[in-house]
Amino acid sequence: GKLASRNSSGRFLNMAQPAEVRGPMITPAVEKTGYMSKLGGAHDGKTGNWKRRFFVLTNVLSYYADDQAYEQGRPPKGVIKLDTYFVTALEGANANLEFTVHALPRSLTCRAESVEELRSWMVKLLEPIDKHGGSHSTGAAASAHAAAAAAEASHAAGGAAAVNTDAGDTDDEEDS
């Protein structure tokens, strides 16, 4: 049978038909773009591989095979929803310019290509907290700078790559 529902005036609506979209589509502003490596592969935390991807930060964090895929309007290889999230930078001997975006349903571990890029991504990812009145709004940017400084010190000391057991992505296909 057909799917049907009553609207507020009591008329039946055919739910099998797509809803009519009214008004212009709102495209979220691009806050930052750039290349980083992402940790992919098995989600058990025991194995993983690093893939260089082109990232685009809007109201979500999307990644593409490269900048041409983004510019040509191809769908992203993965999307991290930023409805509820927090960001942590790895510190210590294994930091290696890495940070994790902890989000639902999946988290994503990334590796910046320089200390400046690590700092820039961390600040941009924490900006919504600052813009929307997070409880410690000035602390968010300060903590991003502190995390980047700790990563810089670790990187200068020759830290090795770490595998974060919480890392995951939403690729429809296996990265190889």
Secondary structure, 3 states (H helix, E strand, C coil): CCCEEECCCCCEEECCCCCCCCCCCCCCCCCEEEEEEEEECCCCCCCCEEEEEEEEECCEEEEECCHHHHHCCCCCCEEEECCCEEEEECCCCCCCCEEEEEECCCEEEEECCCHHHHHHHHHHHHHHHHHCCCCCHHHHHHHHHHHHHHHHHHHHCCCCCCCCCCECCCCCCCCC
